[in-house]
Amino acid sequence: MIRTRRFDIIGGSTRKGLAMKVAFASTDKVHIDGHFGQAEEFYIWNIGPEEASFAGVVQVQAEAEMGHSDDKIEARGAALADCALVYVAEIGGPAAARLVAKRIHPLKSKDREPITDVIAKLQEVLKGNPPPWLRKAMLKSERPGFADN
């Protein structure tokens, strides 16, 4: 059985429009170094062109390594459903395809990049003219049928 727990910052910024939730797979809370299918924690940030704020943590626990790999992917995807992007060190093809089907864009980070550096780079892209796929991801929470978890 795969269990997930989510800890959100109360009173945190919940901006709509040109802002999005982004998840980072990390084992040390500082660097992007977690494999999607093995990550035990994802750090969630609200990121917009002008500001970014820590929003919470999603913890994933597998009891005694039970559960099929599809269950692990589904549990992680469900826990990250309100995120537009998820940065990981590694992700398998089937897991990436399942995230994309849920409108979550997986991105591989190279060389254990610090989360804060990636946030700064992402903000620079958002300040300019983001590519269409990223602009669409930024508006994820505005789409009909989206439910905030």
Rosetta constraint file for C-alpha pairs under 8 A:
AtomPair CA 1 CA 62 HARMONIC 6.05 0.50
AtomPair CA 1 CA 63 HARMONIC 5.72 0.50
AtomPair CA 1 CA 66 HARMONIC 5.75 0.50
AtomPair CA 1 CA 67 HARMONIC 5.43 0.50
AtomPair CA 2 CA 60 HARMONIC 7.08 0.50
AtomPair CA 2 CA 61 HARMONIC 5.81 0.50
AtomPair CA 2 CA 62 HARMONIC 4.54 0.50
AtomPair CA 2 CA 63 HARMONIC 6.43 0.50
AtomPair CA 2 CA 66 HARMONIC 7.62 0.50
AtomPair CA 2 CA 67 HARMONIC 6.74 0.50
AtomPair CA 2 CA 71 HARMONIC 7.06 0.50
AtomPair CA 2 CA 72 HARMONIC 6.47 0.50
AtomPair CA 2 CA 75 HARMONIC 6.56 0.50
AtomPair CA 3 CA 60 HARMONIC 5.84 0.50
AtomPair CA 3 CA 61 HARMONIC 5.15 0.50
AtomPair CA 3 CA 62 HARMONIC 6.31 0.50
AtomPair CA 3 CA 63 HARMONIC 7.81 0.50
AtomPair CA 3 CA 75 HARMONIC 7.34 0.50
AtomPair CA 4 CA 58 HARMONIC 6.84 0.50
AtomPair CA 4 CA 59 HARMONIC 5.45 0.50
AtomPair CA 4 CA 60 HARMONIC 4.45 0.50
AtomPair CA 4 CA 61 HARMONIC 6.15 0.50
AtomPair CA 4 CA 75 HARMONIC 7.01 0.50
AtomPair CA 4 CA 76 HARMONIC 7.63 0.50
AtomPair CA 4 CA 79 HARMONIC 6.71 0.50
AtomPair CA 5 CA 58 HARMONIC 5.67 0.50
AtomPair CA 5 CA 59 HARMONIC 5.07 0.50
AtomPair CA 5 CA 60 HARMONIC 6.59 0.50
AtomPair CA 5 CA 79 HARMONIC 7.95 0.50
AtomPair CA 6 CA 56 HARMONIC 7.29 0.50
AtomPair CA 6 CA 57 HARMONIC 5.77 0.50
AtomPair CA 6 CA 58 HARMONIC 4.39 0.50
AtomPair CA 6 CA 59 HARMONIC 6.25 0.50
AtomPair CA 6 CA 79 HARMONIC 7.53 0.50
AtomPair CA 7 CA 56 HARMONIC 5.23 0.50
AtomPair CA 7 CA 57 HARMONIC 5.13 0.50
AtomPair CA 7 CA 58 HARMONIC 6.33 0.50
AtomPair CA 8 CA 55 HARMONIC 5.73 0.50
AtomPair CA 8 CA 56 HARMONIC 4.24 0.50
AtomPair CA 8 CA 57 HARMONIC 6.61 0.50
AtomPair CA 9 CA 54 HARMONIC 7.58 0.50
AtomPair CA 9 CA 55 HARMONIC 5.22 0.50
AtomPair CA 9 CA 56 HARMONIC 5.42 0.50
AtomPair CA 12 CA 53 HARMONIC 7.66 0.50
AtomPair CA 12 CA 54 HARMONIC 7.95 0.50
AtomPair CA 12 CA 55 HARMONIC 6.36 0.50
AtomPair CA 13 CA 46 HARMONIC 7.23 0.50
AtomPair CA 13 CA 53 HARMONIC 7.11 0.50
AtomPair CA 13 CA 55 HARMONIC 7.76 0.50
AtomPair CA 14 CA 46 HARMONIC 7.43 0.50
AtomPair CA 15 CA 19 HARMONIC 6.33 0.50
AtomPair CA 16 CA 20 HARMONIC 7.74 0.50
AtomPair CA 16 CA 139 HARMONIC 7.75 0.50
AtomPair CA 16 CA 141 HARMONIC 7.05 0.50
AtomPair CA 16 CA 142 HARMONIC 7.09 0.50
AtomPair CA 17 CA 138 HARMONIC 7.00 0.50
AtomPair CA 17 CA 139 HARMONIC 5.72 0.50
AtomPair CA 17 CA 141 HARMONIC 7.86 0.50
AtomPair CA 17 CA 142 HARMONIC 6.86 0.50
AtomPair CA 18 CA 48 HARMONIC 5.96 0.50
AtomPair CA 18 CA 49 HARMONIC 7.29 0.50
AtomPair CA 18 CA 135 HARMONIC 7.90 0.50
AtomPair CA 18 CA 138 HARMONIC 5.61 0.50
AtomPair CA 18 CA 139 HARMONIC 6.47 0.50
AtomPair CA 19 CA 46 HARMONIC 6.77 0.50
AtomPair CA 19 CA 47 HARMONIC 5.40 0.50
AtomPair CA 19 CA 48 HARMONIC 4.08 0.50
AtomPair CA 19 CA 49 HARMONIC 7.20 0.50
AtomPair CA 19 CA 138 HARMONIC 5.52 0.50
AtomPair CA 19 CA 139 HARMONIC 7.32 0.50
AtomPair CA 20 CA 46 HARMONIC 5.60 0.50
AtomPair CA 20 CA 47 HARMONIC 5.39 0.50
AtomPair CA 20 CA 48 HARMONIC 6.47 0.50
AtomPair CA 20 CA 83 HARMONIC 6.93 0.50
AtomPair CA 20 CA 84 HARMONIC 6.18 0.50
AtomPair CA 20 CA 137 HARMONIC 7.42 0.50
AtomPair CA 20 CA 138 HARMONIC 5.07 0.50
AtomPair CA 20 CA 139 HARMONIC 7.27 0.50
AtomPair CA 20 CA 140 HARMONIC 7.42 0.50
AtomPair CA 20 CA 141 HARMONIC 7.68 0.50
AtomPair CA 21 CA 44 HARMONIC 6.55 0.50
AtomPair CA 21 CA 45 HARMONIC 5.56 0.50
AtomPair CA 21 CA 46 HARMONIC 4.55 0.50
AtomPair CA 21 CA 47 HARMONIC 6.20 0.50
AtomPair CA 21 CA 82 HARMONIC 6.81 0.50
AtomPair CA 21 CA 83 HARMONIC 4.59 0.50
AtomPair CA 21 CA 84 HARMONIC 5.82 0.50
AtomPair CA 21 CA 85 HARMONIC 7.11 0.50
AtomPair CA 22 CA 44 HARMONIC 5.63 0.50
AtomPair CA 22 CA 45 HARMONIC 5.31 0.50
AtomPair CA 22 CA 46 HARMONIC 6.43 0.50
AtomPair CA 22 CA 47 HARMONIC 7.00 0.50
AtomPair CA 22 CA 83 HARMONIC 5.26 0.50
AtomPair CA 22 CA 84 HARMONIC 5.93 0.50
AtomPair CA 22 CA 85 HARMONIC 4.90 0.50
AtomPair CA 22 CA 86 HARMONIC 5.74 0.50
AtomPair CA 22 CA 87 HARMONIC 7.71 0.50
AtomPair CA 23 CA 42 HARMONIC 5.77 0.50
AtomPair CA 23 CA 43 HARMONIC 5.44 0.50
AtomPair CA 23 CA 44 HARMONIC 4.49 0.50
AtomPair CA 23 CA 45 HARMONIC 6.48 0.50
AtomPair CA 23 CA 80 HARMONIC 7.37 0.50
AtomPair CA 23 CA 83 HARMONIC 6.45 0.50
AtomPair CA 23 CA 85 HARMONIC 6.28 0.50
AtomPair CA 23 CA 86 HARMONIC 4.52 0.50
AtomPair CA 23 CA 87 HARMONIC 6.20 0.50
AtomPair CA 24 CA 32 HARMONIC 6.17 0.50
AtomPair CA 24 CA 42 HARMONIC 5.21 0.50
AtomPair CA 24 CA 43 HARMONIC 5.10 0.50
AtomPair CA 24 CA 44 HARMONIC 6.50 0.50
AtomPair CA 24 CA 86 HARMONIC 5.73 0.50
AtomPair CA 24 CA 87 HARMONIC 4.83 0.50
AtomPair CA 24 CA 88 HARMONIC 6.31 0.50
AtomPair CA 24 CA 115 HARMONIC 7.23 0.50
AtomPair CA 25 CA 32 HARMONIC 5.68 0.50
AtomPair CA 25 CA 33 HARMONIC 6.39 0.50
AtomPair CA 25 CA 34 HARMONIC 4.69 0.50
AtomPair CA 25 CA 35 HARMONIC 7.00 0.50
AtomPair CA 25 CA 36 HARMONIC 6.75 0.50
AtomPair CA 25 CA 39 HARMONIC 6.11 0.50
AtomPair CA 25 CA 41 HARMONIC 6.26 0.50
AtomPair CA 25 CA 42 HARMONIC 4.63 0.50
AtomPair CA 25 CA 43 HARMONIC 6.61 0.50
AtomPair CA 25 CA 86 HARMONIC 7.51 0.50
AtomPair CA 25 CA 87 HARMONIC 6.24 0.50
AtomPair CA 25 CA 88 HARMONIC 5.19 0.50
AtomPair CA 25 CA 89 HARMONIC 7.49 0.50
AtomPair CA 26 CA 30 HARMONIC 6.92 0.50
AtomPair CA 26 CA 31 HARMONIC 5.85 0.50
AtomPair CA 26 CA 32 HARMONIC 4.94 0.50
AtomPair CA 26 CA 33 HARMONIC 5.10 0.50
AtomPair CA 26 CA 34 HARMONIC 4.85 0.50
AtomPair CA 26 CA 39 HARMONIC 7.17 0.50
AtomPair CA 26 CA 41 HARMONIC 6.47 0.50
AtomPair CA 26 CA 42 HARMONIC 6.34 0.50
AtomPair CA 26 CA 43 HARMONIC 7.25 0.50
AtomPair CA 26 CA 88 HARMONIC 7.78 0.50
AtomPair CA 27 CA 31 HARMONIC 7.55 0.50
AtomPair CA 27 CA 32 HARMONIC 7.81 0.50
AtomPair CA 27 CA 33 HARMONIC 6.40 0.50
AtomPair CA 27 CA 34 HARMONIC 6.05 0.50
AtomPair CA 27 CA 39 HARMONIC 7.46 0.50
AtomPair CA 27 CA 40 HARMONIC 7.68 0.50
AtomPair CA 27 CA 41 HARMONIC 7.06 0.50
AtomPair CA 29 CA 43 HARMONIC 7.31 0.50
AtomPair CA 30 CA 114 HARMONIC 5.61 0.50
AtomPair CA 30 CA 115 HARMONIC 5.84 0.50
AtomPair CA 30 CA 116 HARMONIC 7.77 0.50
AtomPair CA 31 CA 112 HARMONIC 5.46 0.50
AtomPair CA 31 CA 113 HARMONIC 5.43 0.50
AtomPair CA 31 CA 114 HARMONIC 4.18 0.50
AtomPair CA 31 CA 115 HARMONIC 5.39 0.50
AtomPair CA 32 CA 87 HARMONIC 6.90 0.50
AtomPair CA 32 CA 88 HARMONIC 6.01 0.50
AtomPair CA 32 CA 89 HARMONIC 6.09 0.50
AtomPair CA 32 CA 109 HARMONIC 6.53 0.50
AtomPair CA 32 CA 112 HARMONIC 5.24 0.50
AtomPair CA 32 CA 113 HARMONIC 5.66 0.50
AtomPair CA 32 CA 114 HARMONIC 6.23 0.50
AtomPair CA 32 CA 115 HARMONIC 6.08 0.50
AtomPair CA 33 CA 88 HARMONIC 6.48 0.50
AtomPair CA 33 CA 89 HARMONIC 4.90 0.50
AtomPair CA 33 CA 109 HARMONIC 7.90 0.50
AtomPair CA 33 CA 112 HARMONIC 5.31 0.50
AtomPair CA 33 CA 113 HARMONIC 7.82 0.50
AtomPair CA 34 CA 38 HARMONIC 7.08 0.50
AtomPair CA 34 CA 39 HARMONIC 5.29 0.50
AtomPair CA 34 CA 88 HARMONIC 5.65 0.50
AtomPair CA 34 CA 89 HARMONIC 5.32 0.50
AtomPair CA 34 CA 90 HARMONIC 7.01 0.50
AtomPair CA 35 CA 39 HARMONIC 5.56 0.50
AtomPair CA 35 CA 88 HARMONIC 5.89 0.50
AtomPair CA 35 CA 89 HARMONIC 5.42 0.50
AtomPair CA 35 CA 90 HARMONIC 4.65 0.50
AtomPair CA 35 CA 91 HARMONIC 5.96 0.50
AtomPair CA 36 CA 88 HARMONIC 5.96 0.50
AtomPair CA 36 CA 89 HARMONIC 7.56 0.50
AtomPair CA 36 CA 90 HARMONIC 6.30 0.50
AtomPair CA 36 CA 91 HARMONIC 5.31 0.50
AtomPair CA 37 CA 69 HARMONIC 7.75 0.50
AtomPair CA 37 CA 72 HARMONIC 6.58 0.50
AtomPair CA 37 CA 73 HARMONIC 6.43 0.50
AtomPair CA 37 CA 91 HARMONIC 6.94 0.50
AtomPair CA 37 CA 92 HARMONIC 8.00 0.50
AtomPair CA 37 CA 95 HARMONIC 7.72 0.50
AtomPair CA 39 CA 60 HARMONIC 7.30 0.50
AtomPair CA 40 CA 59 HARMONIC 5.59 0.50
AtomPair CA 40 CA 60 HARMONIC 4.80 0.50
AtomPair CA 40 CA 61 HARMONIC 6.38 0.50
AtomPair CA 41 CA 57 HARMONIC 6.70 0.50
AtomPair CA 41 CA 58 HARMONIC 5.60 0.50
AtomPair CA 41 CA 59 HARMONIC 4.54 0.50
AtomPair CA 41 CA 60 HARMONIC 6.18 0.50
AtomPair CA 42 CA 57 HARMONIC 5.72 0.50
AtomPair CA 42 CA 58 HARMONIC 5.12 0.50
AtomPair CA 42 CA 59 HARMONIC 6.58 0.50
AtomPair CA 43 CA 54 HARMONIC 7.85 0.50
AtomPair CA 43 CA 55 HARMONIC 7.86 0.50
AtomPair CA 43 CA 56 HARMONIC 6.14 0.50
AtomPair CA 43 CA 57 HARMONIC 4.70 0.50
AtomPair CA 43 CA 58 HARMONIC 6.55 0.50
AtomPair CA 44 CA 54 HARMONIC 6.29 0.50
AtomPair CA 44 CA 55 HARMONIC 5.31 0.50
AtomPair CA 44 CA 56 HARMONIC 5.17 0.50
AtomPair CA 44 CA 57 HARMONIC 5.76 0.50
AtomPair CA 44 CA 58 HARMONIC 7.47 0.50
AtomPair CA 45 CA 52 HARMONIC 6.79 0.50
AtomPair CA 45 CA 53 HARMONIC 5.61 0.50
AtomPair CA 45 CA 54 HARMONIC 4.45 0.50
AtomPair CA 45 CA 55 HARMONIC 4.91 0.50
AtomPair CA 45 CA 56 HARMONIC 7.06 0.50
AtomPair CA 46 CA 52 HARMONIC 5.53 0.50
AtomPair CA 46 CA 53 HARMONIC 5.30 0.50
AtomPair CA 46 CA 54 HARMONIC 6.36 0.50
AtomPair CA 46 CA 55 HARMONIC 6.09 0.50
AtomPair CA 47 CA 51 HARMONIC 6.26 0.50
AtomPair CA 47 CA 52 HARMONIC 4.36 0.50
AtomPair CA 47 CA 53 HARMONIC 6.64 0.50
AtomPair CA 47 CA 119 HARMONIC 7.41 0.50
AtomPair CA 47 CA 123 HARMONIC 7.31 0.50
AtomPair CA 48 CA 52 HARMONIC 6.02 0.50
AtomPair CA 48 CA 123 HARMONIC 6.43 0.50
AtomPair CA 48 CA 126 HARMONIC 7.07 0.50
AtomPair CA 49 CA 123 HARMONIC 4.76 0.50
AtomPair CA 49 CA 124 HARMONIC 6.95 0.50
AtomPair CA 49 CA 125 HARMONIC 7.92 0.50
AtomPair CA 49 CA 126 HARMONIC 5.00 0.50
AtomPair CA 49 CA 127 HARMONIC 5.03 0.50
AtomPair CA 50 CA 123 HARMONIC 6.99 0.50
AtomPair CA 50 CA 127 HARMONIC 7.52 0.50
AtomPair CA 51 CA 123 HARMONIC 7.98 0.50
AtomPair CA 52 CA 119 HARMONIC 7.65 0.50
AtomPair CA 58 CA 79 HARMONIC 6.91 0.50
AtomPair CA 58 CA 80 HARMONIC 7.76 0.50
AtomPair CA 60 CA 75 HARMONIC 7.91 0.50
AtomPair CA 60 CA 76 HARMONIC 7.13 0.50
AtomPair CA 62 CA 66 HARMONIC 6.44 0.50
AtomPair CA 62 CA 67 HARMONIC 7.51 0.50
AtomPair CA 62 CA 72 HARMONIC 7.98 0.50
AtomPair CA 67 CA 71 HARMONIC 5.97 0.50
AtomPair CA 67 CA 72 HARMONIC 7.03 0.50
AtomPair CA 68 CA 72 HARMONIC 6.66 0.50
AtomPair CA 69 CA 73 HARMONIC 6.32 0.50
AtomPair CA 70 CA 74 HARMONIC 6.10 0.50
AtomPair CA 71 CA 75 HARMONIC 6.01 0.50
AtomPair CA 72 CA 76 HARMONIC 6.22 0.50
AtomPair CA 73 CA 77 HARMONIC 6.01 0.50
AtomPair CA 73 CA 95 HARMONIC 6.06 0.50
AtomPair CA 73 CA 98 HARMONIC 7.75 0.50
AtomPair CA 74 CA 78 HARMONIC 5.99 0.50
AtomPair CA 75 CA 79 HARMONIC 6.19 0.50
AtomPair CA 76 CA 80 HARMONIC 6.18 0.50
AtomPair CA 77 CA 81 HARMONIC 5.88 0.50
AtomPair CA 77 CA 98 HARMONIC 7.85 0.50
AtomPair CA 77 CA 99 HARMONIC 6.25 0.50
AtomPair CA 77 CA 102 HARMONIC 7.51 0.50
AtomPair CA 81 CA 102 HARMONIC 7.18 0.50
AtomPair CA 81 CA 104 HARMONIC 7.20 0.50
AtomPair CA 81 CA 149 HARMONIC 7.90 0.50
AtomPair CA 82 CA 140 HARMONIC 7.97 0.50
AtomPair CA 82 CA 141 HARMONIC 7.28 0.50
AtomPair CA 82 CA 147 HARMONIC 7.82 0.50
AtomPair CA 82 CA 148 HARMONIC 6.43 0.50
AtomPair CA 82 CA 149 HARMONIC 6.78 0.50
AtomPair CA 83 CA 104 HARMONIC 6.35 0.50
AtomPair CA 84 CA 103 HARMONIC 6.86 0.50
AtomPair CA 84 CA 104 HARMONIC 4.92 0.50
AtomPair CA 84 CA 105 HARMONIC 6.18 0.50
AtomPair CA 84 CA 137 HARMONIC 5.35 0.50
AtomPair CA 84 CA 138 HARMONIC 6.79 0.50
AtomPair CA 84 CA 140 HARMONIC 6.54 0.50
AtomPair CA 85 CA 104 HARMONIC 5.41 0.50
AtomPair CA 85 CA 105 HARMONIC 4.66 0.50
AtomPair CA 85 CA 106 HARMONIC 5.81 0.50
AtomPair CA 85 CA 107 HARMONIC 7.15 0.50
AtomPair CA 85 CA 137 HARMONIC 7.64 0.50
AtomPair CA 86 CA 104 HARMONIC 6.96 0.50
AtomPair CA 86 CA 105 HARMONIC 6.22 0.50
AtomPair CA 86 CA 106 HARMONIC 4.86 0.50
AtomPair CA 86 CA 107 HARMONIC 6.13 0.50
AtomPair CA 87 CA 106 HARMONIC 5.95 0.50
AtomPair CA 87 CA 107 HARMONIC 4.81 0.50
AtomPair CA 87 CA 108 HARMONIC 5.76 0.50
AtomPair CA 87 CA 109 HARMONIC 6.26 0.50
AtomPair CA 88 CA 106 HARMONIC 7.24 0.50
AtomPair CA 88 CA 107 HARMONIC 6.26 0.50
AtomPair CA 88 CA 108 HARMONIC 5.07 0.50
AtomPair CA 88 CA 109 HARMONIC 5.85 0.50
AtomPair CA 89 CA 108 HARMONIC 5.33 0.50
AtomPair CA 89 CA 109 HARMONIC 5.21 0.50
AtomPair CA 89 CA 110 HARMONIC 6.60 0.50
AtomPair CA 89 CA 112 HARMONIC 7.20 0.50
AtomPair CA 90 CA 108 HARMONIC 6.05 0.50
AtomPair CA 90 CA 109 HARMONIC 7.87 0.50
AtomPair CA 91 CA 95 HARMONIC 6.56 0.50
AtomPair CA 91 CA 96 HARMONIC 6.40 0.50
AtomPair CA 91 CA 106 HARMONIC 7.99 0.50
AtomPair CA 91 CA 108 HARMONIC 7.46 0.50
AtomPair CA 92 CA 96 HARMONIC 6.18 0.50
AtomPair CA 93 CA 97 HARMONIC 6.15 0.50
AtomPair CA 94 CA 98 HARMONIC 6.26 0.50
AtomPair CA 95 CA 99 HARMONIC 6.30 0.50
AtomPair CA 96 CA 100 HARMONIC 6.24 0.50
AtomPair CA 96 CA 105 HARMONIC 7.86 0.50
AtomPair CA 96 CA 106 HARMONIC 6.19 0.50
AtomPair CA 97 CA 101 HARMONIC 6.22 0.50
AtomPair CA 98 CA 102 HARMONIC 6.49 0.50
AtomPair CA 99 CA 103 HARMONIC 6.38 0.50
AtomPair CA 99 CA 104 HARMONIC 5.05 0.50
AtomPair CA 99 CA 105 HARMONIC 6.48 0.50
AtomPair CA 99 CA 106 HARMONIC 6.91 0.50
AtomPair CA 100 CA 104 HARMONIC 5.11 0.50
AtomPair CA 100 CA 105 HARMONIC 5.49 0.50
AtomPair CA 100 CA 106 HARMONIC 7.34 0.50
AtomPair CA 103 CA 137 HARMONIC 7.69 0.50
AtomPair CA 104 CA 137 HARMONIC 7.95 0.50
AtomPair CA 105 CA 137 HARMONIC 7.99 0.50
AtomPair CA 109 CA 113 HARMONIC 6.56 0.50
AtomPair CA 113 CA 117 HARMONIC 6.94 0.50
AtomPair CA 113 CA 118 HARMONIC 6.99 0.50
AtomPair CA 114 CA 118 HARMONIC 6.61 0.50
AtomPair CA 115 CA 119 HARMONIC 6.22 0.50
AtomPair CA 116 CA 120 HARMONIC 6.24 0.50
AtomPair CA 117 CA 121 HARMONIC 6.28 0.50
AtomPair CA 118 CA 122 HARMONIC 6.04 0.50
AtomPair CA 119 CA 123 HARMONIC 6.13 0.50
AtomPair CA 120 CA 124 HARMONIC 6.36 0.50
AtomPair CA 121 CA 125 HARMONIC 6.51 0.50
AtomPair CA 122 CA 126 HARMONIC 6.25 0.50
AtomPair CA 123 CA 127 HARMONIC 6.13 0.50
AtomPair CA 124 CA 128 HARMONIC 6.57 0.50
AtomPair CA 125 CA 129 HARMONIC 6.75 0.50
AtomPair CA 125 CA 130 HARMONIC 5.65 0.50
AtomPair CA 126 CA 130 HARMONIC 5.46 0.50
AtomPair CA 130 CA 134 HARMONIC 6.01 0.50
AtomPair CA 130 CA 135 HARMONIC 5.89 0.50
AtomPair CA 131 CA 135 HARMONIC 6.27 0.50
AtomPair CA 132 CA 136 HARMONIC 6.10 0.50
AtomPair CA 133 CA 137 HARMONIC 6.22 0.50
AtomPair CA 134 CA 138 HARMONIC 6.14 0.50
AtomPair CA 135 CA 139 HARMONIC 6.69 0.50
AtomPair CA 136 CA 140 HARMONIC 6.62 0.50
AtomPair CA 139 CA 143 HARMONIC 6.88 0.50
AtomPair CA 140 CA 146 HARMONIC 7.54 0.50
AtomPair CA 141 CA 146 HARMONIC 5.96 0.50
AtomPair CA 141 CA 147 HARMONIC 7.73 0.50
AtomPair CA 141 CA 148 HARMONIC 7.52 0.50
AtomPair CA 142 CA 146 HARMONIC 7.22 0.50
